[in-house]
Amino acid sequence: MGNNIVDFSVIQKWNRIPANIQQKILENVWCGKCLDAVEVIDYTMTNDKLGVIIEGACKNCGGQVVRILEEN
């Protein structure tokens, strides 16, 4: 996979999430073209004041998808 992590702080946030939950998150991103939850591929993660933002492509159609993991 051609995944990119933009900064170290986002790695720290992501690594606090158990691996099995990380996988579920990556496999459950809404695609507006497919109108379904899909797996994200070729994604980047960035740190944001809201939490972690995952941007990438839908595994099914290649359309752009985004998921925000809000921090508590």
ROMI-93403 format. One record per atom (N, C-alpha, C): residue number from 1; residue in three letters; atom name; x, y, z. Coordinates in Angstrom, 1 decimal. Example, Ala and Ser with C-alpha at 12.3 -4.5 7.8 and 13.67 -1.06 7.14 Angstrom:
<node><num>1</num><residuo>ALA</residuo><atomo>N</atomo><x>13.2</x><y>-5.7</y><z>7.8</z></node>
<node><num>1</num><residuo>ALA</residuo><atomo>CA</atomo><x>12.3</x><y>-4.5</y><z>7.8</z></node>
<node><num>1</num><residuo>ALA</residuo><atomo>C</atomo><x>13.2</x><y>-3.3</y><z>7.8</z></node>
<node><num>2</num><residuo>SER</residuo><atomo>N</atomo><x>12.8</x><y>-2.2</y><z>7.1</z></node>
<node><num>2</num><residuo>SER</residuo><atomo>CA</atomo><x>13.7</x><y>-1.1</y><z>7.1</z></node>
<node><num>2</num><residuo>SER</residuo><atomo>C</atomo><x>12.9</x><y>0.0</y><z>7.9</z></node>
***
This chain:
<node><num>1</num><residuo>MET</residuo><atomo>N</atomo><x>0.8</x><y>-1.2</y><z>0.0</z></node>
<node><num>1</num><residuo>MET</residuo><atomo>CA</atomo><x>0.0</x><y>0.0</y><z>0.0</z></node>
<node><num>1</num><residuo>MET</residuo><atomo>C</atomo><x>0.9</x><y>1.2</y><z>0.0</z></node>
<node><num>2</num><residuo>GLY</residuo><atomo>N</atomo><x>0.4</x><y>2.3</y><z>-0.7</z></node>
<node><num>2</num><residuo>GLY</residuo><atomo>CA</atomo><x>1.2</x><y>3.5</y><z>-0.7</z></node>
<node><num>2</num><residuo>GLY</residuo><atomo>C</atomo><x>0.7</x><y>4.5</y><z>0.3</z></node>
<node><num>3</num><residuo>ASN</residuo><atomo>N</atomo><x>0.6</x><y>4.1</y><z>1.6</z></node>
<node><num>3</num><residuo>ASN</residuo><atomo>CA</atomo><x>0.1</x><y>4.9</y><z>2.6</z></node>
<node><num>3</num><residuo>ASN</residuo><atomo>C</atomo><x>1.2</x><y>5.9</y><z>3.2</z></node>
<node><num>4</num><residuo>ASN</residuo><atomo>N</atomo><x>0.7</x><y>7.1</y><z>3.5</z></node>
<node><num>4</num><residuo>ASN</residuo><atomo>CA</atomo><x>1.7</x><y>8.1</y><z>4.1</z></node>
<node><num>4</num><residuo>ASN</residuo><atomo>C</atomo><x>1.2</x><y>8.6</y><z>5.4</z></node>
<node><num>5</num><residuo>ILE</residuo><atomo>N</atomo><x>2.1</x><y>8.8</y><z>6.3</z></node>
<node><num>5</num><residuo>ILE</residuo><atomo>CA</atomo><x>1.8</x><y>9.5</y><z>7.5</z></node>
<node><num>5</num><residuo>ILE</residuo><atomo>C</atomo><x>2.5</x><y>10.8</y><z>7.5</z></node>
<node><num>6</num><residuo>VAL</residuo><atomo>N</atomo><x>1.8</x><y>11.9</y><z>7.7</z></node>
<node><num>6</num><residuo>VAL</residuo><atomo>CA</atomo><x>2.3</x><y>13.2</y><z>7.5</z></node>
<node><num>6</num><residuo>VAL</residuo><atomo>C</atomo><x>3.1</x><y>13.7</y><z>8.7</z></node>
<node><num>7</num><residuo>ASP</residuo><atomo>N</atomo><x>2.8</x><y>13.4</y><z>9.9</z></node>
<node><num>7</num><residuo>ASP</residuo><atomo>CA</atomo><x>3.6</x><y>13.8</y><z>11.0</z></node>
<node><num>7</num><residuo>ASP</residuo><atomo>C</atomo><x>3.6</x><y>12.8</y><z>12.2</z></node>
<node><num>8</num><residuo>PHE</residuo><atomo>N</atomo><x>4.6</x><y>13.0</y><z>13.0</z></node>
<node><num>8</num><residuo>PHE</residuo><atomo>CA</atomo><x>4.8</x><y>12.0</y><z>14.1</z></node>
<node><num>8</num><residuo>PHE</residuo><atomo>C</atomo><x>3.7</x><y>12.0</y><z>15.1</z></node>
<node><num>9</num><residuo>SER</residuo><atomo>N</atomo><x>3.0</x><y>13.1</y><z>15.4</z></node>
<node><num>9</num><residuo>SER</residuo><atomo>CA</atomo><x>2.0</x><y>13.2</y><z>16.4</z></node>
<node><num>9</num><residuo>SER</residuo><atomo>C</atomo><x>0.8</x><y>12.3</y><z>15.9</z></node>
<node><num>10</num><residuo>VAL</residuo><atomo>N</atomo><x>0.5</x><y>12.2</y><z>14.7</z></node>
<node><num>10</num><residuo>VAL</residuo><atomo>CA</atomo><x>-0.6</x><y>11.4</y><z>14.2</z></node>
<node><num>10</num><residuo>VAL</residuo><atomo>C</atomo><x>-0.3</x><y>9.9</y><z>14.4</z></node>
<node><num>11</num><residuo>ILE</residuo><atomo>N</atomo><x>1.0</x><y>9.6</y><z>14.3</z></node>
<node><num>11</num><residuo>ILE</residuo><atomo>CA</atomo><x>1.4</x><y>8.2</y><z>14.5</z></node>
<node><num>11</num><residuo>ILE</residuo><atomo>C</atomo><x>1.1</x><y>7.8</y><z>16.0</z></node>
<node><num>12</num><residuo>GLN</residuo><atomo>N</atomo><x>1.4</x><y>8.7</y><z>16.9</z></node>
<node><num>12</num><residuo>GLN</residuo><atomo>CA</atomo><x>1.2</x><y>8.5</y><z>18.3</z></node>
<node><num>12</num><residuo>GLN</residuo><atomo>C</atomo><x>-0.3</x><y>8.3</y><z>18.6</z></node>
<node><num>13</num><residuo>LYS</residuo><atomo>N</atomo><x>-1.1</x><y>9.1</y><z>18.0</z></node>
<node><num>13</num><residuo>LYS</residuo><atomo>CA</atomo><x>-2.6</x><y>9.0</y><z>18.2</z></node>
<node><num>13</num><residuo>LYS</residuo><atomo>C</atomo><x>-3.1</x><y>7.7</y><z>17.6</z></node>
<node><num>14</num><residuo>TRP</residuo><atomo>N</atomo><x>-2.6</x><y>7.3</y><z>16.4</z></node>
<node><num>14</num><residuo>TRP</residuo><atomo>CA</atomo><x>-3.1</x><y>6.1</y><z>15.7</z></node>
<node><num>14</num><residuo>TRP</residuo><atomo>C</atomo><x>-2.6</x><y>4.9</y><z>16.5</z></node>
<node><num>15</num><residuo>ASN</residuo><atomo>N</atomo><x>-1.4</x><y>4.9</y><z>17.0</z></node>
<node><num>15</num><residuo>ASN</residuo><atomo>CA</atomo><x>-0.9</x><y>3.7</y><z>17.8</z></node>
<node><num>15</num><residuo>ASN</residuo><atomo>C</atomo><x>-1.6</x><y>3.5</y><z>19.1</z></node>
<node><num>16</num><residuo>ARG</residuo><atomo>N</atomo><x>-2.3</x><y>4.5</y><z>19.6</z></node>
<node><num>16</num><residuo>ARG</residuo><atomo>CA</atomo><x>-3.1</x><y>4.3</y><z>20.8</z></node>
<node><num>16</num><residuo>ARG</residuo><atomo>C</atomo><x>-4.3</x><y>3.4</y><z>20.6</z></node>
<node><num>17</num><residuo>ILE</residuo><atomo>N</atomo><x>-4.7</x><y>3.2</y><z>19.3</z></node>
<node><num>17</num><residuo>ILE</residuo><atomo>CA</atomo><x>-5.8</x><y>2.4</y><z>19.0</z></node>
<node><num>17</num><residuo>ILE</residuo><atomo>C</atomo><x>-5.4</x><y>1.0</y><z>18.7</z></node>
<node><num>18</num><residuo>PRO</residuo><atomo>N</atomo><x>-6.0</x><y>0.0</y><z>19.4</z></node>
<node><num>18</num><residuo>PRO</residuo><atomo>CA</atomo><x>-5.6</x><y>-1.4</y><z>19.1</z></node>
<node><num>18</num><residuo>PRO</residuo><atomo>C</atomo><x>-5.7</x><y>-1.8</y><z>17.7</z></node>
<node><num>19</num><residuo>ALA</residuo><atomo>N</atomo><x>-4.8</x><y>-2.6</y><z>17.2</z></node>
<node><num>19</num><residuo>ALA</residuo><atomo>CA</atomo><x>-4.6</x><y>-3.0</y><z>15.8</z></node>
<node><num>19</num><residuo>ALA</residuo><atomo>C</atomo><x>-5.9</x><y>-3.5</y><z>15.2</z></node>
<node><num>20</num><residuo>ASN</residuo><atomo>N</atomo><x>-6.6</x><y>-4.3</y><z>16.0</z></node>
<node><num>20</num><residuo>ASN</residuo><atomo>CA</atomo><x>-7.9</x><y>-4.9</y><z>15.4</z></node>
<node><num>20</num><residuo>ASN</residuo><atomo>C</atomo><x>-8.9</x><y>-3.8</y><z>15.1</z></node>
<node><num>21</num><residuo>ILE</residuo><atomo>N</atomo><x>-8.9</x><y>-2.7</y><z>16.0</z></node>
<node><num>21</num><residuo>ILE</residuo><atomo>CA</atomo><x>-9.8</x><y>-1.6</y><z>15.8</z></node>
<node><num>21</num><residuo>ILE</residuo><atomo>C</atomo><x>-9.3</x><y>-0.7</y><z>14.6</z></node>
<node><num>22</num><residuo>GLN</residuo><atomo>N</atomo><x>-8.0</x><y>-0.6</y><z>14.5</z></node>
<node><num>22</num><residuo>GLN</residuo><atomo>CA</atomo><x>-7.5</x><y>0.2</y><z>13.4</z></node>
<node><num>22</num><residuo>GLN</residuo><atomo>C</atomo><x>-8.0</x><y>-0.4</y><z>12.1</z></node>
<node><num>23</num><residuo>GLN</residuo><atomo>N</atomo><x>-7.9</x><y>-1.8</y><z>12.0</z></node>
<node><num>23</num><residuo>GLN</residuo><atomo>CA</atomo><x>-8.3</x><y>-2.4</y><z>10.7</z></node>
<node><num>23</num><residuo>GLN</residuo><atomo>C</atomo><x>-9.8</x><y>-2.2</y><z>10.5</z></node>
<node><num>24</num><residuo>LYS</residuo><atomo>N</atomo><x>-10.6</x><y>-2.3</y><z>11.5</z></node>
<node><num>24</num><residuo>LYS</residuo><atomo>CA</atomo><x>-12.0</x><y>-2.1</y><z>11.3</z></node>
<node><num>24</num><residuo>LYS</residuo><atomo>C</atomo><x>-12.3</x><y>-0.6</y><z>10.9</z></node>
<node><num>25</num><residuo>ILE</residuo><atomo>N</atomo><x>-11.6</x><y>0.3</y><z>11.4</z></node>
<node><num>25</num><residuo>ILE</residuo><atomo>CA</atomo><x>-11.7</x><y>1.7</y><z>10.9</z></node>
<node><num>25</num><residuo>ILE</residuo><atomo>C</atomo><x>-11.4</x><y>1.8</y><z>9.5</z></node>
<node><num>26</num><residuo>LEU</residuo><atomo>N</atomo><x>-10.3</x><y>1.3</y><z>9.0</z></node>
<node><num>26</num><residuo>LEU</residuo><atomo>CA</atomo><x>-9.8</x><y>1.4</y><z>7.6</z></node>
<node><num>26</num><residuo>LEU</residuo><atomo>C</atomo><x>-10.8</x><y>0.6</y><z>6.7</z></node>
<node><num>27</num><residuo>GLU</residuo><atomo>N</atomo><x>-11.5</x><y>-0.3</y><z>7.2</z></node>
<node><num>27</num><residuo>GLU</residuo><atomo>CA</atomo><x>-12.5</x><y>-1.1</y><z>6.4</z></node>
<node><num>27</num><residuo>GLU</residuo><atomo>C</atomo><x>-13.9</x><y>-0.5</y><z>6.4</z></node>
<node><num>28</num><residuo>ASN</residuo><atomo>N</atomo><x>-14.1</x><y>0.6</y><z>7.1</z></node>
<node><num>28</num><residuo>ASN</residuo><atomo>CA</atomo><x>-15.4</x><y>1.1</y><z>7.3</z></node>
<node><num>28</num><residuo>ASN</residuo><atomo>C</atomo><x>-15.4</x><y>2.7</y><z>7.1</z></node>
<node><num>29</num><residuo>VAL</residuo><atomo>N</atomo><x>-15.2</x><y>3.1</y><z>5.9</z></node>
<node><num>29</num><residuo>VAL</residuo><atomo>CA</atomo><x>-15.2</x><y>4.5</y><z>5.5</z></node>
<node><num>29</num><residuo>VAL</residuo><atomo>C</atomo><x>-16.3</x><y>4.7</y><z>4.5</z></node>
<node><num>30</num><residuo>TRP</residuo><atomo>N</atomo><x>-17.0</x><y>5.7</y><z>4.6</z></node>
<node><num>30</num><residuo>TRP</residuo><atomo>CA</atomo><x>-18.2</x><y>6.0</y><z>3.7</z></node>
<node><num>30</num><residuo>TRP</residuo><atomo>C</atomo><x>-17.7</x><y>6.5</y><z>2.4</z></node>
<node><num>31</num><residuo>CYS</residuo><atomo>N</atomo><x>-18.2</x><y>5.9</y><z>1.3</z></node>
<node><num>31</num><residuo>CYS</residuo><atomo>CA</atomo><x>-18.0</x><y>6.3</y><z>-0.1</z></node>
<node><num>31</num><residuo>CYS</residuo><atomo>C</atomo><x>-19.2</x><y>6.9</y><z>-0.6</z></node>
<node><num>32</num><residuo>GLY</residuo><atomo>N</atomo><x>-19.2</x><y>8.1</y><z>-1.1</z></node>
<node><num>32</num><residuo>GLY</residuo><atomo>CA</atomo><x>-20.3</x><y>8.8</y><z>-1.6</z></node>
<node><num>32</num><residuo>GLY</residuo><atomo>C</atomo><x>-20.7</x><y>8.3</y><z>-3.0</z></node>
<node><num>33</num><residuo>LYS</residuo><atomo>N</atomo><x>-19.8</x><y>7.7</y><z>-3.7</z></node>
<node><num>33</num><residuo>LYS</residuo><atomo>CA</atomo><x>-20.1</x><y>7.1</y><z>-5.0</z></node>
<node><num>33</num><residuo>LYS</residuo><atomo>C</atomo><x>-20.7</x><y>5.8</y><z>-4.9</z></node>
<node><num>34</num><residuo>CYS</residuo><atomo>N</atomo><x>-20.2</x><y>4.9</y><z>-4.1</z></node>
<node><num>34</num><residuo>CYS</residuo><atomo>CA</atomo><x>-20.7</x><y>3.6</y><z>-3.9</z></node>
<node><num>34</num><residuo>CYS</residuo><atomo>C</atomo><x>-21.9</x><y>3.6</y><z>-3.0</z></node>
<node><num>35</num><residuo>LEU</residuo><atomo>N</atomo><x>-22.1</x><y>4.6</y><z>-2.2</z></node>
<node><num>35</num><residuo>LEU</residuo><atomo>CA</atomo><x>-23.2</x><y>4.8</y><z>-1.2</z></node>
<node><num>35</num><residuo>LEU</residuo><atomo>C</atomo><x>-23.2</x><y>3.6</y><z>-0.2</z></node>
<node><num>36</num><residuo>ASP</residuo><atomo>N</atomo><x>-21.9</x><y>3.3</y><z>0.3</z></node>
<node><num>36</num><residuo>ASP</residuo><atomo>CA</atomo><x>-21.7</x><y>2.2</y><z>1.2</z></node>
<node><num>36</num><residuo>ASP</residuo><atomo>C</atomo><x>-20.5</x><y>2.4</y><z>2.0</z></node>
<node><num>37</num><residuo>ALA</residuo><atomo>N</atomo><x>-20.3</x><y>1.7</y><z>3.0</z></node>
<node><num>37</num><residuo>ALA</residuo><atomo>CA</atomo><x>-19.1</x><y>1.7</y><z>3.8</z></node>
<node><num>37</num><residuo>ALA</residuo><atomo>C</atomo><x>-18.1</x><y>0.8</y><z>3.0</z></node>
<node><num>38</num><residuo>VAL</residuo><atomo>N</atomo><x>-16.9</x><y>1.3</y><z>2.8</z></node>
<node><num>38</num><residuo>VAL</residuo><atomo>CA</atomo><x>-15.9</x><y>0.6</y><z>2.0</z></node>
<node><num>38</num><residuo>VAL</residuo><atomo>C</atomo><x>-14.5</x><y>0.6</y><z>2.7</z></node>
<node><num>39</num><residuo>GLU</residuo><atomo>N</atomo><x>-13.6</x><y>-0.1</y><z>2.2</z></node>
<node><num>39</num><residuo>GLU</residuo><atomo>CA</atomo><x>-12.2</x><y>-0.1</y><z>2.6</z></node>
<node><num>39</num><residuo>GLU</residuo><atomo>C</atomo><x>-11.4</x><y>1.1</y><z>2.0</z></node>
<node><num>40</num><residuo>VAL</residuo><atomo>N</atomo><x>-10.7</x><y>1.8</y><z>2.7</z></node>
<node><num>40</num><residuo>VAL</residuo><atomo>CA</atomo><x>-9.9</x><y>2.9</y><z>2.2</z></node>
<node><num>40</num><residuo>VAL</residuo><atomo>C</atomo><x>-8.5</x><y>2.4</y><z>1.8</z></node>
<node><num>41</num><residuo>ILE</residuo><atomo>N</atomo><x>-8.0</x><y>2.8</y><z>0.7</z></node>
<node><num>41</num><residuo>ILE</residuo><atomo>CA</atomo><x>-6.7</x><y>2.4</y><z>0.2</z></node>
<node><num>41</num><residuo>ILE</residuo><atomo>C</atomo><x>-5.9</x><y>3.7</y><z>-0.1</z></node>
<node><num>42</num><residuo>ASP</residuo><atomo>N</atomo><x>-4.6</x><y>3.6</y><z>-0.3</z></node>
<node><num>42</num><residuo>ASP</residuo><atomo>CA</atomo><x>-3.7</x><y>4.7</y><z>-0.7</z></node>
<node><num>42</num><residuo>ASP</residuo><atomo>C</atomo><x>-4.0</x><y>5.9</y><z>0.2</z></node>
<node><num>43</num><residuo>TYR</residuo><atomo>N</atomo><x>-4.1</x><y>5.8</y><z>1.5</z></node>
<node><num>43</num><residuo>TYR</residuo><atomo>CA</atomo><x>-4.5</x><y>6.8</y><z>2.4</z></node>
<node><num>43</num><residuo>TYR</residuo><atomo>C</atomo><x>-3.3</x><y>7.6</y><z>3.0</z></node>
<node><num>44</num><residuo>THR</residuo><atomo>N</atomo><x>-3.6</x><y>8.8</y><z>3.4</z></node>
<node><num>44</num><residuo>THR</residuo><atomo>CA</atomo><x>-2.7</x><y>9.6</y><z>4.2</z></node>
<node><num>44</num><residuo>THR</residuo><atomo>C</atomo><x>-3.5</x><y>9.9</y><z>5.5</z></node>
<node><num>45</num><residuo>MET</residuo><atomo>N</atomo><x>-2.7</x><y>10.1</y><z>6.6</z></node>
<node><num>45</num><residuo>MET</residuo><atomo>CA</atomo><x>-3.2</x><y>10.5</y><z>7.9</z></node>
<node><num>45</num><residuo>MET</residuo><atomo>C</atomo><x>-2.6</x><y>11.8</y><z>8.3</z></node>
<node><num>46</num><residuo>THR</residuo><atomo>N</atomo><x>-3.4</x><y>12.7</y><z>8.7</z></node>
<node><num>46</num><residuo>THR</residuo><atomo>CA</atomo><x>-3.0</x><y>14.0</y><z>9.2</z></node>
<node><num>46</num><residuo>THR</residuo><atomo>C</atomo><x>-3.6</x><y>14.3</y><z>10.6</z></node>
<node><num>47</num><residuo>ASN</residuo><atomo>N</atomo><x>-2.8</x><y>15.0</y><z>11.4</z></node>
<node><num>47</num><residuo>ASN</residuo><atomo>CA</atomo><x>-3.2</x><y>15.4</y><z>12.7</z></node>
<node><num>47</num><residuo>ASN</residuo><atomo>C</atomo><x>-4.1</x><y>16.7</y><z>12.5</z></node>
<node><num>48</num><residuo>ASP</residuo><atomo>N</atomo><x>-5.2</x><y>16.8</y><z>13.2</z></node>
<node><num>48</num><residuo>ASP</residuo><atomo>CA</atomo><x>-6.1</x><y>17.9</y><z>13.2</z></node>
<node><num>48</num><residuo>ASP</residuo><atomo>C</atomo><x>-6.6</x><y>18.2</y><z>14.6</z></node>
<node><num>49</num><residuo>LYS</residuo><atomo>N</atomo><x>-7.1</x><y>19.4</y><z>14.8</z></node>
<node><num>49</num><residuo>LYS</residuo><atomo>CA</atomo><x>-7.6</x><y>19.8</y><z>16.1</z></node>
<node><num>49</num><residuo>LYS</residuo><atomo>C</atomo><x>-8.8</x><y>18.9</y><z>16.5</z></node>
<node><num>50</num><residuo>LEU</residuo><atomo>N</atomo><x>-9.5</x><y>18.3</y><z>15.5</z></node>
<node><num>50</num><residuo>LEU</residuo><atomo>CA</atomo><x>-10.6</x><y>17.4</y><z>15.8</z></node>
<node><num>50</num><residuo>LEU</residuo><atomo>C</atomo><x>-10.1</x><y>16.0</y><z>16.1</z></node>
<node><num>51</num><residuo>GLY</residuo><atomo>N</atomo><x>-8.9</x><y>15.6</y><z>15.6</z></node>
<node><num>51</num><residuo>GLY</residuo><atomo>CA</atomo><x>-8.4</x><y>14.2</y><z>15.8</z></node>
<node><num>51</num><residuo>GLY</residuo><atomo>C</atomo><x>-7.5</x><y>13.8</y><z>14.7</z></node>
<node><num>52</num><residuo>VAL</residuo><atomo>N</atomo><x>-7.7</x><y>12.6</y><z>14.2</z></node>
<node><num>52</num><residuo>VAL</residuo><atomo>CA</atomo><x>-7.0</x><y>12.1</y><z>13.0</z></node>
<node><num>52</num><residuo>VAL</residuo><atomo>C</atomo><x>-7.9</x><y>12.1</y><z>11.8</z></node>
<node><num>53</num><residuo>ILE</residuo><atomo>N</atomo><x>-7.3</x><y>12.6</y><z>10.7</z></node>
<node><num>53</num><residuo>ILE</residuo><atomo>CA</atomo><x>-8.0</x><y>12.7</y><z>9.4</z></node>
<node><num>53</num><residuo>ILE</residuo><atomo>C</atomo><x>-7.4</x><y>11.7</y><z>8.5</z></node>
<node><num>54</num><residuo>ILE</residuo><atomo>N</atomo><x>-8.2</x><y>10.8</y><z>8.0</z></node>
<node><num>54</num><residuo>ILE</residuo><atomo>CA</atomo><x>-7.7</x><y>9.7</y><z>7.0</z></node>
<node><num>54</num><residuo>ILE</residuo><atomo>C</atomo><x>-8.3</x><y>10.1</y><z>5.7</z></node>
<node><num>55</num><residuo>GLU</residuo><atomo>N</atomo><x>-7.5</x><y>10.3</y><z>4.7</z></node>
<node><num>55</num><residuo>GLU</residuo><atomo>CA</atomo><x>-7.9</x><y>10.7</y><z>3.3</z></node>
<node><num>55</num><residuo>GLU</residuo><atomo>C</atomo><x>-7.3</x><y>9.6</y><z>2.4</z></node>
<node><num>56</num><residuo>GLY</residuo><atomo>N</atomo><x>-8.1</x><y>9.1</y><z>1.5</z></node>
<node><num>56</num><residuo>GLY</residuo><atomo>CA</atomo><x>-7.6</x><y>8.1</y><z>0.6</z></node>
<node><num>56</num><residuo>GLY</residuo><atomo>C</atomo><x>-8.6</x><y>7.8</y><z>-0.5</z></node>
<node><num>57</num><residuo>ALA</residuo><atomo>N</atomo><x>-8.5</x><y>6.6</y><z>-1.1</z></node>
<node><num>57</num><residuo>ALA</residuo><atomo>CA</atomo><x>-9.4</x><y>6.2</y><z>-2.2</z></node>
<node><num>57</num><residuo>ALA</residuo><atomo>C</atomo><x>-10.2</x><y>5.0</y><z>-1.8</z></node>
<node><num>58</num><residuo>CYS</residuo><atomo>N</atomo><x>-11.4</x><y>4.9</y><z>-2.3</z></node>
<node><num>58</num><residuo>CYS</residuo><atomo>CA</atomo><x>-12.3</x><y>3.8</y><z>-2.1</z></node>
<node><num>58</num><residuo>CYS</residuo><atomo>C</atomo><x>-11.7</x><y>2.6</y><z>-2.8</z></node>
<node><num>59</num><residuo>LYS</residuo><atomo>N</atomo><x>-11.6</x><y>1.5</y><z>-2.2</z></node>
<node><num>59</num><residuo>LYS</residuo><atomo>CA</atomo><x>-11.1</x><y>0.2</y><z>-2.7</z></node>
<node><num>59</num><residuo>LYS</residuo><atomo>C</atomo><x>-11.9</x><y>-0.3</y><z>-3.9</z></node>
<node><num>60</num><residuo>ASN</residuo><atomo>N</atomo><x>-13.2</x><y>0.0</y><z>-3.9</z></node>
<node><num>60</num><residuo>ASN</residuo><atomo>CA</atomo><x>-14.1</x><y>-0.5</y><z>-4.9</z></node>
<node><num>60</num><residuo>ASN</residuo><atomo>C</atomo><x>-14.1</x><y>0.4</y><z>-6.2</z></node>
<node><num>61</num><residuo>CYS</residuo><atomo>N</atomo><x>-14.3</x><y>1.7</y><z>-6.0</z></node>
<node><num>61</num><residuo>CYS</residuo><atomo>CA</atomo><x>-14.4</x><y>2.5</y><z>-7.2</z></node>
<node><num>61</num><residuo>CYS</residuo><atomo>C</atomo><x>-13.3</x><y>3.5</y><z>-7.5</z></node>
<node><num>62</num><residuo>GLY</residuo><atomo>N</atomo><x>-12.4</x><y>3.7</y><z>-6.5</z></node>
<node><num>62</num><residuo>GLY</residuo><atomo>CA</atomo><x>-11.3</x><y>4.6</y><z>-6.6</z></node>
<node><num>62</num><residuo>GLY</residuo><atomo>C</atomo><x>-11.7</x><y>6.1</y><z>-6.2</z></node>
<node><num>63</num><residuo>GLY</residuo><atomo>N</atomo><x>-12.9</x><y>6.3</y><z>-5.9</z></node>
<node><num>63</num><residuo>GLY</residuo><atomo>CA</atomo><x>-13.3</x><y>7.7</y><z>-5.5</z></node>
<node><num>63</num><residuo>GLY</residuo><atomo>C</atomo><x>-12.7</x><y>8.1</y><z>-4.2</z></node>
<node><num>64</num><residuo>GLN</residuo><atomo>N</atomo><x>-12.6</x><y>9.4</y><z>-4.0</z></node>
<node><num>64</num><residuo>GLN</residuo><atomo>CA</atomo><x>-12.0</x><y>10.0</y><z>-2.8</z></node>
<node><num>64</num><residuo>GLN</residuo><atomo>C</atomo><x>-12.9</x><y>9.8</y><z>-1.6</z></node>
<node><num>65</num><residuo>VAL</residuo><atomo>N</atomo><x>-12.3</x><y>9.4</y><z>-0.5</z></node>
<node><num>65</num><residuo>VAL</residuo><atomo>CA</atomo><x>-13.0</x><y>9.2</y><z>0.7</z></node>
<node><num>65</num><residuo>VAL</residuo><atomo>C</atomo><x>-12.2</x><y>9.8</y><z>1.9</z></node>
<node><num>66</num><residuo>VAL</residuo><atomo>N</atomo><x>-12.9</x><y>10.2</y><z>2.9</z></node>
<node><num>66</num><residuo>VAL</residuo><atomo>CA</atomo><x>-12.3</x><y>10.8</y><z>4.1</z></node>
<node><num>66</num><residuo>VAL</residuo><atomo>C</atomo><x>-13.0</x><y>10.3</y><z>5.3</z></node>
<node><num>67</num><residuo>ARG</residuo><atomo>N</atomo><x>-12.2</x><y>10.0</y><z>6.3</z></node>
<node><num>67</num><residuo>ARG</residuo><atomo>CA</atomo><x>-12.8</x><y>9.6</y><z>7.7</z></node>
<node><num>67</num><residuo>ARG</residuo><atomo>C</atomo><x>-12.1</x><y>10.5</y><z>8.7</z></node>
<node><num>68</num><residuo>ILE</residuo><atomo>N</atomo><x>-12.9</x><y>11.0</y><z>9.7</z></node>
<node><num>68</num><residuo>ILE</residuo><atomo>CA</atomo><x>-12.3</x><y>11.7</y><z>10.8</z></node>
<node><num>68</num><residuo>ILE</residuo><atomo>C</atomo><x>-12.5</x><y>10.9</y><z>12.1</z></node>
<node><num>69</num><residuo>LEU</residuo><atomo>N</atomo><x>-11.4</x><y>10.7</y><z>12.8</z></node>
<node><num>69</num><residuo>LEU</residuo><atomo>CA</atomo><x>-11.5</x><y>10.0</y><z>14.1</z></node>
<node><num>69</num><residuo>LEU</residuo><atomo>C</atomo><x>-11.4</x><y>11.1</y><z>15.1</z></node>
<node><num>70</num><residuo>GLU</residuo><atomo>N</atomo><x>-12.5</x><y>11.4</y><z>15.7</z></node>
<node><num>70</num><residuo>GLU</residuo><atomo>CA</atomo><x>-12.5</x><y>12.5</y><z>16.7</z></node>
<node><num>70</num><residuo>GLU</residuo><atomo>C</atomo><x>-11.9</x><y>12.1</y><z>18.0</z></node>
<node><num>71</num><residuo>GLU</residuo><atomo>N</atomo><x>-11.2</x><y>13.0</y><z>18.6</z></node>
<node><num>71</num><residuo>GLU</residuo><atomo>CA</atomo><x>-10.6</x><y>12.8</y><z>19.9</z></node>
<node><num>71</num><residuo>GLU</residuo><atomo>C</atomo><x>-11.6</x><y>13.1</y><z>21.0</z></node>
<node><num>72</num><residuo>ASN</residuo><atomo>N</atomo><x>-11.5</x><y>12.4</y><z>22.1</z></node>
<node><num>72</num><residuo>ASN</residuo><atomo>CA</atomo><x>-12.3</x><y>12.7</y><z>23.2</z></node>
<node><num>72</num><residuo>ASN</residuo><atomo>C</atomo><x>-11.8</x><y>13.9</y><z>24.0</z></node>
***
